[in-house]
Structures are given as C-alpha cells and as structure tokens.
Amino acid sequence: MLSTLFSKYKRLPCLLLAVISICWASYSKAVEDYASARMAMVRLIAKEAKDIGLLTDMKSLDHKVLDVMAKVPRHEFVPVFSKSVAYENRPLPIGYGQTISQPYIVALMTDLLKADKDDIVLEVGTGSGYQAAVLAEIAAKVFTIEIIEPLGEKAKEKLKTLGYNNITVRIGDGYYGWQEKGPFDGIVVTAAASHIPPPLIQQLKKGGRMVIPVGTRFLVQHLLLVEKNEEGKVQTRQLLPVRFVPLTGKH
C-alpha cells in the first residue's frame, strides 16, 4: 500500500508541470491572437481615416497615434464576454448603459488633440479607461472624470493594474471640469453634450484644443474641434456626424 501511494504522489510534480505547460501555451496563444487582432484593427483604422478624410480634412492619422493604438490592450477594457470581439472597429457595451468607443473614433479624437509628451490632458467620461490609456501613452499626465462611480472605480483599478501611473481618476460631474488641475493643454469629452460646457472652455489653456461631440441622444451629433488661440479667442470646427451616450449630471 505504501509503495502504491508513493508511486501515485511521485507522479504529481510531472502532472503539475504538464498542467502549467498547457496553461502557458494557451496564454501565449491568446497573447499572440490579441496582438494579431490589434494590428488588423490598426490597419482598418488607417483605411477608415483615409476613406473619411474628405469630412475630417485628415487623409491619415499621425503615426504615433497608430503606434499607440497598436500597443494599448483594448481587450483588457471590455467585459469578459466581449473579449473575442475587442478589436473589431465598433463600440461595445461596458455596463450601466455606457460603451467603449469605436477604435477609429478613439484614434481620431486623440489625433485631433495634437498632444505631446509634456502636455496635461483632461478627459470627461472615463468609462472603461481605454481612451485615458491611449492618451497616457502620449501626454505627460491625464486627469479623467467619471460620473458613474462603479465604472470609475473599476477603471481606476484596471489602469493601476496595467501600470498607468500618469492617470488620475476622479468620480464626479465632468461638465464642470477639474479646475484645480487646469488649465489643460487638451480636453477630450467622450459623451455628447447639448452645448460646449463653459467651464471646460475656461479650463482650456491658450493654444489648447478640445474635442467634443455635441448634440442630443435622438438627434444628429457632430464631433467638434474647439481651439483657443494665444489671445484667448475660441474657434470651433464641425467635423463629422457621430453617436455618443449623453453627458449626464446636474447641469
């Protein structure tokens, strides 16, 4: 009996090693598949930018934006049941009636901001945290506000886990911006407002840019580029029709 038990338990290290090997092989295959899907997504984004160039007056996106889109793991920011379609060029639900934006729109809004490595950027509407992660790969610091507390807390934890130490998440009403952290070199709003919030215009630095969808849920929304020149004068340009969830809050 003792020899039987010894023989049985002697095989355990081998079985454990086999299980670890299988798990590692599966993980490596998943990583490879995600990387391949991410590159296919970037090619599709580049093609869409070219196709829509007449509307945006941009026939291509900045290579550094495409490089970032090829790097940030979008599958980490979607629910488990959506991971298999994480790199399709479409928005996906993330709960609480919210969505993670279409990759092309994320890339376009990032490109329009023209942020660089020394910039401080404000994002209104953290959602899953994906847009903040993309911005954080380019800008020095990203401050992001989410009004839905469970979403904001989840995004905060995810961004921390992925090592984005230059992102600060706050739970609150993004309509009013984040005055104590401004002025900002760039502002990105990822929910549609009925108008451009005056606090955000005030918190935009001279020479800065804001990208914001304006319109209502049931009518046409347009993506706007807002620029404040060195004299403080604000100019807006309408780019293309879009569809975003509405900006909510007490305003």
C-alpha positions in Angstrom: 0.0 0.0 0.0 2.8 2.4 0.9 4.6 1.7 -2.4 1.3 2.4 -4.3 0.9 5.8 -2.5 4.5 6.7 -3.1 4.1 5.8 -6.8 0.9 7.9 -7.0 2.3 11.0 -5.4 5.6 10.7 -7.2 3.8 11.5 -10.5 2.2 14.7 -9.1 5.2 17.0 -10.0 5.0 15.7 -13.6 1.3 16.2 -13.8 1.6 19.7 -12.3 4.3 20.6 -14.8 2.1 19.3 -17.6 -0.8 21.5 -16.5 1.5 24.5 -16.2 2.8 23.9 -19.7 -0.7 23.6 -21.1 -1.8 26.8 -19.4 1.3 28.7 -20.5 0.8 27.5 -24.1 -2.8 28.7 -24.0 -1.8 32.1 -22.5 0.9 32.6 -25.1 -1.5 31.7 -27.9 -4.1 34.2 -26.6 -1.4 37.0 -26.4 -0.4 36.2 -29.9 -4.0 36.3 -31.1 -4.7 39.6 -29.4 -1.6 41.1 -30.9 -2.6 40.0 -34.4 -6.1 41.3 -33.9 -4.8 44.6 -32.7 -2.6 45.0 -35.8 -5.6 44.2 -38.0 -7.6 46.8 -36.1 -4.9 49.4 -36.8 -4.9 48.7 -40.5 -8.7 49.1 -40.5 -8.4 52.4 -38.6 -5.8 53.7 -41.1 -8.1 52.7 -44.0 -11.1 54.4 -42.4 -9.2 57.6 -41.8 -8.3 57.7 -45.5 -11.9 57.0 -46.5 -13.4 59.7 -44.3 -10.6 62.2 -45.0 -12.9 64.4 -47.0 -15.0 65.0 -43.9 -12.3 65.4 -41.4 -9.8 67.1 -43.7 -7.3 64.4 -42.5 -6.3 61.8 -45.0 -4.2 59.9 -42.5 -3.6 59.7 -38.8 -0.4 60.6 -37.0 1.9 57.5 -36.9 2.4 57.9 -33.2 -1.3 57.6 -32.6 -1.4 54.4 -34.7 1.6 53.1 -32.8 -0.3 53.7 -29.5 -3.4 52.0 -30.9 -1.3 49.0 -31.7 0.1 48.9 -28.2 -2.8 49.5 -25.8 -4.7 46.2 -25.0 -8.3 47.1 -25.7 -9.3 43.6 -24.6 -8.4 44.5 -21.1 -11.0 47.2 -21.0 -14.0 45.2 -22.2 -16.2 42.7 -20.3 -15.2 39.0 -20.5 -18.0 38.2 -22.9 -16.7 40.8 -25.4 -13.0 39.9 -25.4 -13.3 37.8 -28.6 -14.6 40.9 -30.4 -12.5 43.5 -28.6 -10.5 44.5 -31.7 -13.5 44.9 -34.0 -13.9 48.5 -35.2 -17.1 49.2 -33.3 -18.3 50.4 -29.9 -19.0 47.7 -27.2 -21.2 47.8 -24.1 -19.4 48.1 -20.8 -22.4 48.2 -18.4 -24.5 50.9 -16.9 -25.8 52.0 -20.3 -22.3 53.0 -21.3 -20.0 51.9 -24.2 -16.3 51.8 -25.0 -15.9 54.0 -28.1 -15.2 52.7 -31.6 -11.4 52.4 -32.1 -11.4 54.7 -35.1 -13.1 57.4 -33.1 -10.7 57.0 -30.2 -7.8 57.3 -32.6 -9.3 60.3 -34.4 -10.1 62.2 -31.2 -6.6 61.5 -29.9 -5.0 62.7 -33.2 -7.1 65.9 -33.2 -5.9 66.8 -29.8 -2.3 67.0 -31.0 -0.9 66.2 -27.5 2.7 65.7 -26.9 4.9 64.3 -24.1 4.8 67.5 -21.9 1.0 68.1 -22.1 -1.6 67.8 -19.4 -4.9 66.5 -20.7 -8.4 66.3 -19.2 -10.8 63.6 -20.2 -14.5 63.9 -19.4 -16.1 60.4 -19.3 -13.6 57.8 -18.2 -15.9 54.8 -19.0 -13.7 51.7 -19.2 -10.5 53.7 -19.1 -9.4 52.9 -22.6 -9.3 56.4 -24.0 -7.4 57.6 -20.9 -4.8 54.8 -21.5 -4.4 55.8 -25.1 -3.9 59.5 -24.1 -1.5 58.5 -21.3 0.8 56.9 -23.9 1.3 60.3 -25.5 0.7 63.0 -22.8 2.6 63.6 -19.6 -0.5 63.5 -17.4 -4.1 62.6 -17.8 -6.9 63.6 -15.5 -10.1 61.8 -16.1 -13.6 62.2 -14.6 -16.4 59.6 -14.5 -19.8 60.3 -13.0 -20.8 56.6 -12.6 -19.0 55.5 -9.5 -18.7 51.8 -10.2 -17.4 52.4 -13.7 -14.9 55.0 -12.4 -13.6 52.7 -9.6 -13.3 49.8 -12.0 -11.4 51.9 -14.5 -9.1 53.2 -11.7 -8.2 49.7 -10.6 -7.7 48.5 -14.2 -5.4 51.4 -15.1 -3.4 50.9 -11.9 -3.0 47.2 -12.7 -1.8 47.9 -16.2 0.8 50.4 -14.8 -0.6 53.7 -16.0 0.8 55.8 -13.2 0.3 59.1 -15.0 -3.5 58.8 -15.0 -5.6 60.2 -12.1 -9.3 59.2 -12.0 -11.9 61.2 -10.2 -15.6 60.4 -9.6 -17.7 63.5 -10.3 -19.6 65.6 -12.8 -17.3 66.2 -15.8 -19.4 69.1 -17.1 -17.6 71.4 -14.6 -14.2 70.0 -15.4 -11.4 69.9 -12.9 -10.4 73.4 -12.1 -7.7 72.8 -9.6 -5.8 70.7 -12.1 -6.1 73.1 -15.0 -5.6 74.8 -17.3 -5.2 71.9 -19.7 -3.3 71.6 -22.9 -6.1 69.4 -24.3 -9.6 68.3 -23.3 -11.4 65.2 -24.6 -15.1 64.7 -23.9 -16.4 61.2 -24.6 -20.1 61.8 -24.1 -22.4 64.1 -26.1 -23.3 67.5 -24.6 -26.1 69.7 -25.8 -23.6 72.5 -25.9 -19.9 73.1 -25.2 -19.7 73.4 -21.3 -18.4 76.9 -20.4 -16.2 75.6 -17.5 -14.3 73.4 -20.0 -13.7 76.4 -22.3 -12.4 78.3 -19.3 -10.1 75.5 -18.2 -8.6 75.1 -21.8 -5.2 76.7 -22.0 -4.4 79.3 -24.6 -3.2 77.4 -27.6 -5.1 74.3 -26.4 -7.6 72.1 -28.2 -10.8 70.4 -27.1 -12.5 67.5 -29.0 -16.2 67.1 -28.0 -19.3 65.5 -29.5 -22.3 68.0 -29.4 -25.9 67.1 -29.9 -28.7 65.1 -28.3 -29.3 61.3 -28.0 -32.1 61.3 -30.6 -30.9 64.0 -33.0 -27.7 64.3 -35.0 -24.5 64.7 -33.0 -21.4 66.2 -34.5 -17.8 65.9 -33.4 -16.4 69.4 -32.9 -12.8 70.6 -32.7 -12.5 73.6 -30.3 -9.4 75.7 -30.4 -8.3 78.6 -28.2 -5.7 80.8 -29.7 -3.0 82.7 -27.9 -5.3 85.7 -27.4 -7.9 83.5 -25.8 -10.3 83.6 -28.8 -12.2 80.4 -29.3 -12.9 78.9 -32.7 -14.9 75.7 -33.4 -15.0 73.4 -36.4 -17.6 70.8 -37.1 -16.0 67.5 -38.4 -18.3 64.6 -38.8 -21.6 63.0 -37.5 -21.1 60.7 -34.5 -23.1 58.8 -31.9 -22.2 59.0 -28.2 -24.0 58.4 -25.0 -25.2 61.6 -23.4 -23.2 63.7 -21.0 -25.1 63.4 -17.7 -25.1 65.4 -14.5 -27.0 68.1 -12.6 -26.3 70.7 -15.2 
